[in-house]
Amino acid sequence: MAENKILVQIIDHENGNSVLGQDHFESREKAEEFKWISDRAYGKLLGEGQTRITTEIIER
């Protein structure tokens, strides 16, 4: 079984940069897809161009 080396964190910058959630992925492609979906969802929820909640890809 492949080790999931790529982490995607969802960060709330207005709440002390707290981590709202995190997921591990096997490939950068899957991590980028998740990031794109998350960014789009938070954009719809909080308004396009919002910077309060962002996602970050971390490779180990």
C-alpha positions in Angstrom: 0.0 0.0 0.0 1.4 3.4 -1.0 2.2 5.9 1.7 0.2 9.1 1.5 2.9 11.7 1.5 0.9 14.8 0.4 -1.2 16.7 2.9 -3.8 19.3 2.2 -4.8 21.6 5.0 -7.8 23.9 5.1 -6.8 27.0 7.1 -9.0 29.7 8.7 -6.9 32.8 8.8 -9.4 34.9 10.8 -9.4 32.4 13.6 -5.7 32.3 14.4 -4.7 30.3 11.4 -6.5 27.3 12.8 -6.6 24.1 10.8 -10.3 23.3 9.9 -9.4 20.0 8.3 -6.7 18.0 6.6 -6.5 15.1 4.2 -3.7 12.9 3.0 -3.3 11.9 -0.7 -1.2 9.5 -2.7 -0.5 11.8 -5.6 0.0 15.5 -6.2 -2.7 15.3 -8.8 -5.4 14.1 -6.4 -4.3 16.7 -3.8 -4.5 19.5 -6.4 -8.0 18.3 -7.4 -9.1 18.4 -3.7 -7.6 21.8 -3.3 -9.4 23.2 -6.4 -12.7 21.8 -5.2 -12.2 23.2 -1.6 -11.1 26.6 -2.9 -14.2 26.8 -5.2 -16.6 25.7 -2.4 -15.2 28.3 0.1 -15.4 30.9 -2.7 -19.1 30.1 -3.3 -19.7 30.2 0.5 -17.8 33.3 1.4 -17.5 35.1 -1.9 -15.2 34.9 -4.8 -11.7 36.2 -4.1 -12.1 35.6 -0.3 -8.9 35.1 1.7 -10.3 34.1 5.0 -10.2 30.3 4.4 -7.5 28.9 2.2 -6.1 25.5 1.4 -2.4 24.6 1.4 -0.6 21.6 -0.1 2.3 20.2 2.0 4.6 17.5 0.6 6.6 15.3 2.9 
